[in-house]
Every structure is written in structure tokens, then in C-alpha cells.
Amino acid sequence: MQFDSFSDFIAMGGYGFYVWLSFGTCALILLGILFSSLRDKKQILASVEQQIARETRIKNSKQEQTS
């Protein structure tokens, strides 16, 4: 599809509001998924670090008890 001017491009033949609203909604959803994934990754890594520290403390405690 070819447009004569930038304003025609924005108007999208009278459907611009719906087209740009759908693009904006899609962009917001994708950004939400991205930020949610990054937050979840941070929480999972912190949880793994806590679990490793806990296992290390348990292992050290058992070694001290047997010595």
C-alpha cells in the first residue's frame, strides 16, 4: 500500500486509530512480558543462590558434627 503523505500514512485510510491502537497495545503487552520475565529471572537466581547457601551451611554443619 502506498501513501501520498505522512498524514495519510498515520490515517491508514480511516482506520488509523484502530491500527495504531493495536500496535500500541501489542507493544505494551510485549514490554510487560519482557519486564515480567526479567523480574522473574532475578527472583529465580536469588532463590537458587539462597538454596546453594543453605545446602553449604547444612553440609558444613554435618562435617562439624562428625569431626
C-alpha angles and dihedrals in degrees: 000000000000125000127204096213142006091257089056088051091052091046092051093203093306095313096087095112092056095040095050092040090055092047091048093047091049091049092050092049092049092048089049091052091048095051092043091052092048091049092048091049090053091050093047093050091049090050091051091050090051091049092050091049090049092050090048091051091049092048092049091047092053091049091051091050093052094047 
